[in-house]
Amino acid sequence: LWQCECFLTRHVEQKHPEGITDLVPDGNIETTPPCELSDLRSVGACINKIKASGNKFDALIFNAGIDGAPFQKTAQGHELHFAVNHLSHFALWNGLIFGLKQ
């Protein structure tokens, strides 16, 4: 039996998902500060919080996105779908790749 620590990013209004403790009963689940994927400043703050933990990762999983929202631009001027589904994940990957175990 192995033990894990999970860092869950979350949208501004969300708490960690119901049932996550059932999936990781012996693990430590830490919720990061809000990570609004449509705002790269928020993504950067989330990256800094996770980096500050000093933890190493076995895996990074990116599983968030939007579809069907009307045309909007983000605070940085990017199209909303592109920013949330691609730019934010790219920023998270580049910011957290340091922590992947070799």
Backbone as a printed PyTorch tensor [residue, N CA C, xyz], in Angstrom:
tensor([[[  0.8460,  -1.1780,   0.0000],
         [  0.0000,   0.0000,   0.0000],
         [  0.8910,   1.2400,   0.0000]],

        [[  0.6030,   2.1830,  -0.8670],
         [  1.4000,   3.3890,  -0.9530],
         [  0.5900,   4.5760,  -0.4770]],

        [[  1.2890,   5.5970,  -0.1040],
         [  0.6470,   6.8140,   0.3630],
         [  0.9940,   7.9320,  -0.5980]],

        [[  0.0800,   8.8410,  -0.8080],
         [  0.3580,   9.9220,  -1.7390],
         [ -0.1020,  11.2530,  -1.1750]],

        [[  0.3880,  12.2750,  -1.7900],
         [ -0.0370,  13.6270,  -1.4890],
         [ -0.5630,  14.2110,  -2.7850]],

        [[ -1.7570,  14.7670,  -2.7410],
         [ -2.3780,  15.3420,  -3.9330],
         [ -2.5140,  16.8480,  -3.7650]],

        [[ -2.1080,  17.5750,  -4.7910],
         [ -2.3730,  19.0070,  -4.8600],
         [ -3.4790,  19.1680,  -5.8840]],

        [[ -4.6070,  19.6570,  -5.4460],
         [ -5.7320,  19.8530,  -6.3470],
         [ -5.9020,  21.3370,  -6.6230]],

        [[ -5.8250,  21.6800,  -7.8870],
         [ -6.1390,  23.0570,  -8.2270],
         [ -7.6500,  23.1770,  -8.2680]],

        [[ -8.1370,  24.3780,  -8.0890],
         [ -9.5820,  24.5610,  -8.0460],
         [ -9.9420,  25.9140,  -8.6080]],

        [[-11.1530,  25.9830,  -9.0840],
         [-11.7020,  27.2530,  -9.5490],
         [-11.9820,  28.1190,  -8.3320]],

        [[-12.1550,  29.3800,  -8.5170],
         [-12.3140,  30.3340,  -7.4250],
         [-13.3720,  29.8970,  -6.4100]],

        [[-14.5320,  29.4530,  -6.8580],
         [-15.6280,  29.1490,  -5.9330],
         [-15.6080,  27.7080,  -5.4220]],

        [[-14.7540,  26.8720,  -5.9400],
         [-14.8400,  25.4480,  -5.6320],
         [-13.9580,  25.0330,  -4.4720]],

        [[-14.4210,  23.9690,  -3.7890],
         [-13.6000,  23.2750,  -2.8160],
         [-13.1280,  22.0120,  -3.5180]],

        [[-12.3400,  21.1640,  -2.8160],
         [-11.9230,  19.9510,  -3.5160],
         [-13.1290,  19.0600,  -3.7710]],

        [[-13.0790,  18.2680,  -4.8420],
         [-14.2350,  17.4870,  -5.2710],
         [-14.7010,  16.4970,  -4.2150]],

        [[-16.0080,  16.3430,  -4.1450],
         [-16.5810,  15.3330,  -3.2620],
         [-16.0540,  13.9670,  -3.6730]],

        [[-15.7800,  13.1240,  -2.7150],
         [-15.3500,  11.7630,  -3.0130],
         [-13.8600,  11.6040,  -3.2180]],

        [[-13.0980,  12.6830,  -3.2470],
         [-11.6640,  12.5340,  -3.4870],
         [-11.0040,  11.7780,  -2.3470]],

        [[-11.4970,  11.9520,  -1.1320],
         [-10.9040,  11.2320,  -0.0020],
         [-11.1700,   9.7330,  -0.1070]],

        [[-12.2110,   9.3380,  -0.8310],
         [-12.4540,   7.9080,  -1.0750],
         [-11.4090,   7.3380,  -2.0300]],

        [[-10.9610,   8.1450,  -2.9820],
         [ -9.9570,   7.6940,  -3.9380],
         [ -8.5620,   7.6360,  -3.3210]],

        [[ -8.3040,   8.5180,  -2.3790],
         [ -6.9840,   8.6050,  -1.7510],
         [ -7.1780,   8.5890,  -0.2260]],

        [[ -7.6490,   7.4620,   0.3280],
         [ -8.0160,   7.4470,   1.7460],
         [ -6.8590,   7.6920,   2.7070]],

        [[ -5.6520,   7.2660,   2.3550],
         [ -4.5120,   7.4420,   3.2460],
         [ -3.6030,   8.5800,   2.8070]],

        [[ -4.0510,   9.3470,   1.8580],
         [ -3.2150,  10.4130,   1.3200],
         [ -3.5000,  11.7490,   1.9530]],

        [[ -2.6090,  12.6630,   1.7180],
         [ -2.7680,  14.0430,   2.1610],
         [ -3.2590,  14.8460,   0.9660]],

        [[ -4.4060,  15.4840,   1.1290],
         [ -4.9740,  16.2610,   0.0380],
         [ -4.8910,  17.7330,   0.4090]],

        [[ -4.1680,  18.4840,  -0.3960],
         [ -4.0170,  19.9120,  -0.1510],
         [ -4.6360,  20.6620,  -1.3120]],

        [[ -5.4820,  21.6100,  -0.9800],
         [ -6.0950,  22.4420,  -2.0080],
         [ -5.2500,  23.6960,  -2.1600]],

        [[ -4.9010,  23.9890,  -3.3860],
         [ -4.0820,  25.1670,  -3.6670],
         [ -4.9450,  26.4120,  -3.5500]],

        [[ -4.3210,  27.5790,  -3.6140],
         [ -5.1500,  28.7790,  -3.7090],
         [ -5.9430,  28.7070,  -5.0140]],

        [[ -7.0000,  29.4810,  -5.1140],
         [ -7.7950,  29.4250,  -6.3490],
         [ -6.9140,  29.5390,  -7.6040]],

        [[ -7.2450,  28.7210,  -8.5850],
         [ -6.4970,  28.7220,  -9.8380],
         [ -7.4910,  28.9770, -10.9670]],

        [[ -7.7170,  30.2410, -11.2470],
         [ -8.6360,  30.6200, -12.3110],
         [ -7.9010,  30.4660, -13.6340]],

        [[ -8.2510,  29.4330, -14.3910],
         [ -7.5210,  29.0910, -15.6060],
         [ -7.6490,  30.1460, -16.7030]],

        [[ -8.5910,  31.0500, -16.5640],
         [ -8.7200,  32.1050, -17.5710],
         [ -7.8530,  33.3160, -17.2440]],

        [[ -7.1140,  33.2560, -16.1480],
         [ -6.2620,  34.3740, -15.7430],
         [ -4.8690,  33.8470, -15.4330]],

        [[ -3.9010,  34.1420, -16.2830],
         [ -2.5540,  33.6040, -16.1040],
         [ -1.8830,  34.1030, -14.8250]],

        [[ -2.3270,  35.2190, -14.2800],
         [ -1.7960,  35.6660, -12.9760],
         [ -2.2290,  34.6980, -11.8770]],

        [[ -3.4640,  34.2590, -11.9270],
         [ -3.9670,  33.2900, -10.9560],
         [ -3.2350,  31.9550, -11.1020]],

        [[ -2.9900,  31.5480, -12.3370],
         [ -2.2400,  30.3140, -12.6000],
         [ -0.8340,  30.4440, -12.0170]],

        [[ -0.2060,  31.5910, -12.2010],
         [  1.1320,  31.8230, -11.6560],
         [  1.1600,  31.7480, -10.1390]],

        [[  0.1450,  32.2940,  -9.4810],
         [  0.0700,  32.2260,  -8.0140],
         [ -0.0700,  30.7830,  -7.5490]],

        [[ -0.8430,  30.0010,  -8.2730],
         [ -1.0150,  28.5860,  -7.9530],
         [  0.3200,  27.8500,  -8.1050]],

        [[  1.0210,  28.1130,  -9.1790],
         [  2.3340,  27.4890,  -9.4120],
         [  3.2810,  27.8210,  -8.2640]],

        [[  3.3160,  29.0760,  -7.8580],
         [  4.2140,  29.4910,  -6.7800],
         [  3.8870,  28.7980,  -5.4620]],

        [[  2.6050,  28.6060,  -5.1750],
         [  2.1920,  27.9130,  -3.9500],
         [  2.6730,  26.4620,  -3.9770]],

        [[  2.4960,  25.8040,  -5.0990],
         [  2.9130,  24.4060,  -5.1960],
         [  4.4340,  24.3040,  -5.1420]],

        [[  5.1420,  25.2100,  -5.8220],
         [  6.6070,  25.2110,  -5.7800],
         [  7.1090,  25.3900,  -4.3490]],

        [[  6.4420,  26.2510,  -3.5960],
         [  6.8700,  26.5430,  -2.2280],
         [  6.8050,  25.3100,  -1.3300]],

        [[  5.9810,  24.3320,  -1.7020],
         [  5.8740,  23.1070,  -0.8950],
         [  7.1560,  22.2840,  -0.9700]],

        [[  7.8960,  22.4380,  -2.0830],
         [  9.1350,  21.6790,  -2.2580],
         [  8.9270,  20.2130,  -2.5880]],

        [[  7.6980,  19.8070,  -2.7980],
         [  7.4050,  18.4040,  -3.0910],
         [  7.8050,  18.0120,  -4.5030]],

        [[  8.0940,  16.7400,  -4.6810],
         [  8.3500,  16.1550,  -5.9950],
         [  7.1070,  15.3700,  -6.4100]],

        [[  6.9130,  15.2420,  -7.7250],
         [  5.7070,  14.6110,  -8.2440],
         [  6.0330,  13.3610,  -9.0430]],

        [[  5.1470,  12.3960,  -8.9630],
         [  5.2240,  11.2300,  -9.8330],
         [  4.4960,  11.5100, -11.1370]],

        [[  3.5020,  12.3890, -11.0870],
         [  2.6980,  12.6640, -12.2810],
         [  2.0680,  14.0500, -12.1670]],

        [[  1.8290,  14.6390, -13.3110],
         [  1.0330,  15.8590, -13.4060],
         [ -0.1500,  15.5210, -14.3040]],

        [[ -1.3520,  15.8140, -13.8480],
         [ -2.5570,  15.5080, -14.6160],
         [ -3.3270,  16.8010, -14.8270]],

        [[ -3.5930,  17.1190, -16.0800],
         [ -4.3480,  18.3180, -16.4200],
         [ -5.6710,  17.8650, -17.0270]],

        [[ -6.7580,  18.1710, -16.3270],
         [ -8.0560,  17.6820, -16.7590],
         [ -9.1180,  18.7520, -16.5230]],

        [[ -8.9600,  19.8650, -17.1650],
         [ -9.9510,  20.9310, -17.0360],
         [-10.0760,  21.6170, -18.3760]],

        [[-11.2190,  22.1220, -18.6310],
         [-11.4130,  22.8350, -19.8770],
         [-12.8300,  23.3460, -19.9870]],

        [[-13.0610,  24.1370, -20.9970],
         [-14.3970,  24.6570, -21.2590],
         [-14.7440,  24.4190, -22.7200]],

        [[-16.0300,  24.4330, -23.0030],
         [-16.4980,  24.2700, -24.3710],
         [-17.8510,  24.9560, -24.4930]],

        [[-18.0510,  25.6320, -25.5700],
         [-19.3550,  26.2070, -25.8500],
         [-19.6410,  27.5580, -25.2230]],

        [[-18.6900,  28.1380, -24.5410],
         [-18.9230,  29.4680, -23.9730],
         [-18.9050,  30.5020, -25.1030]],

        [[-19.6400,  31.5750, -24.9560],
         [-19.6130,  32.6110, -25.9910],
         [-18.2350,  33.2630, -26.0710]],

        [[-17.9600,  33.9120, -27.1860],
         [-16.6690,  34.5530, -27.3810],
         [-16.4300,  35.5830, -26.2800]],

        [[-15.2890,  35.4330, -25.6240],
         [-14.8530,  36.3780, -24.5950],
         [-13.3460,  36.4650, -24.6460]],

        [[-12.8260,  37.5380, -24.0960],
         [-11.3720,  37.6640, -23.9540],
         [-11.0240,  37.6410, -22.4690]],

        [[ -9.8400,  37.1260, -22.1810],
         [ -9.3710,  37.0670, -20.8020],
         [ -8.7630,  38.4110, -20.4000]],

        [[ -8.3670,  38.5170, -19.1390],
         [ -7.7290,  39.7410, -18.6550],
         [ -6.4580,  40.0480, -19.4350]],

        [[ -5.7980,  38.9990, -19.9480],
         [ -4.5850,  39.1870, -20.7310],
         [ -4.8690,  39.3750, -22.2220]],

        [[ -6.1400,  39.3520, -22.6130],
         [ -6.5200,  39.6120, -23.9970],
         [ -6.5780,  38.3910, -24.9060]],

        [[ -6.4860,  37.1850, -24.3360],
         [ -6.5580,  35.9600, -25.1430],
         [ -8.0090,  35.4890, -25.2530]],

        [[ -8.3140,  34.7910, -26.3260],
         [ -9.6380,  34.1900, -26.4700],
         [ -9.8210,  33.1830, -25.3400]],

        [[-10.9930,  33.1940, -24.6920],
         [-11.2480,  32.4270, -23.4690],
         [-10.9800,  30.9350, -23.6120]],

        [[-11.5270,  30.2920, -24.6410],
         [-11.3340,  28.8510, -24.8140],
         [ -9.8470,  28.5020, -24.9340]],

        [[ -9.1360,  29.2560, -25.7510],
         [ -7.7150,  29.0060, -25.9670],
         [ -6.9320,  29.1900, -24.6670]],

        [[ -7.2700,  30.2350, -23.9180],
         [ -6.5620,  30.5120, -22.6650],
         [ -6.7810,  29.4000, -21.6430]],

        [[ -8.0300,  29.0000, -21.4470],
         [ -8.3520,  27.9880, -20.4290],
         [ -7.8760,  26.6060, -20.8470]],

        [[ -8.1430,  26.2240, -22.0830],
         [ -7.8680,  24.8560, -22.5160],
         [ -6.4180,  24.6050, -22.9090]],

        [[ -5.6700,  25.6560, -23.2200],
         [ -4.3030,  25.4560, -23.7200],
         [ -3.2550,  26.2790, -22.9610]],

        [[ -3.4120,  27.5940, -22.9430],
         [ -2.3790,  28.4370, -22.3380],
         [ -2.1800,  28.1490, -20.8500]],

        [[ -3.2750,  27.9850, -20.1130],
         [ -3.1430,  27.7450, -18.6770],
         [ -2.4890,  26.3980, -18.3970]],

        [[ -2.8340,  25.3740, -19.1610],
         [ -2.2080,  24.0630, -18.9650],
         [ -0.7250,  24.1120, -19.3330]],

        [[ -0.4020,  24.8330, -20.3820],
         [  0.9890,  24.9970, -20.7790],
         [  1.7740,  25.7130, -19.6780]],

        [[  1.1770,  26.7570, -19.1100],
         [  1.8350,  27.4960, -18.0260],
         [  2.0140,  26.6080, -16.7970]],

        [[  0.9970,  25.8360, -16.4460],
         [  1.1140,  24.9220, -15.3100],
         [  2.2180,  23.8920, -15.5480]],

        [[  2.2300,  23.3050, -16.7370],
         [  3.2600,  22.3120, -17.0570],
         [  4.6570,  22.9190, -16.9320]],

        [[  4.8670,  24.0590, -17.5750],
         [  6.1830,  24.6880, -17.5290],
         [  6.5660,  25.1370, -16.1220]],

        [[  5.5860,  25.5250, -15.3280],
         [  5.8780,  25.9680, -13.9730],
         [  6.1250,  24.8320, -13.0020]],

        [[  5.5750,  23.6560, -13.2930],
         [  5.6610,  22.5420, -12.3420],
         [  6.5530,  21.4020, -12.7940]],

        [[  7.0650,  21.4450, -14.0000],
         [  7.8950,  20.3500, -14.5050],
         [  9.1340,  20.1240, -13.6210]],

        [[  9.5740,  21.1830, -12.9310],
         [ 10.7260,  21.0620, -12.0370],
         [ 10.5010,  19.9580, -11.0000]],

        [[  9.2560,  19.7490, -10.6490],
         [  8.9480,  18.8430,  -9.5450],
         [  8.7660,  17.3890,  -9.9260]],

        [[  8.8710,  17.0740, -11.2070],
         [  8.7240,  15.6770, -11.5960],
         [  9.9560,  14.8740, -11.1620]],

        [[  9.6930,  13.7490, -10.5500],
         [ 10.8000,  12.8920, -10.1310],
         [ 11.4930,  12.3350, -11.3550]],

        [[ 12.8050,  12.1960, -11.2810],
         [ 13.5710,  11.6500, -12.3950],
         [ 13.6460,  10.1440, -12.3130]]])
